[in-house]
Amino acid sequence: MLQVILTVAGILALAAVSISVLFVLGMRAKSPLVQVPIIWLGKHQFNQIALRTAGTPETGTSIVRHRGRTSGRTFETPVGVMATDDGFLIALPYGLRSNWLRNVLADGGATLVHHGETVEVEAPEIVPMSSVETAFAPREQRMHRIFHVTDALHLRRAASTEMAAAA
């Protein structure tokens, strides 16, 4: 009986390790076989949960409010954001295939809710992660290396937001 339990436990452990390795390799390779289901789960499950606290001072998750490219509707997407002197950086672990990213690039800006502050951002620019990696915390840098995150989105504070903050 004990041998059967140990065998089943071993098989389950091996399966878990195999799935984890395939997940990391798929994310590193930006494989649609891995990314499409993860993006779908994020959009239909994880984002709804994350939006409950995103944008508040207590969480590391912010909200990007963006307009749909074809529908014109407003959407909210939780993202990890790093503040910089002139704006914000968002790591792009899914590469350039996320709808929220394509919407922000097409619209030329968005609204960001970060630590309880609502900020208009503009001039979105894809930058190589290698040029901005040091802006991220060491833990995030390790995750970027593990998942082979090669790009980040640089958003600048809108001129009107900067003037309001200075006043």
Secondary structure, 3 states (H helix, E strand, C coil): CHHHHHHHHHHHHHHHHHHHHHHHHHHHCCCHHHHHHHHHHHHHHHHHHHCCCCCCCCCCEEEEEEECCCCCCEEEEEEECEECCCEEEEECCCCCCCHHHHHHHHHCEEEEEECCEEEEEEEEEEEEHHHHHHHCCHHHHHHHHHCCCCEEEEEEECHHHHHHHHC
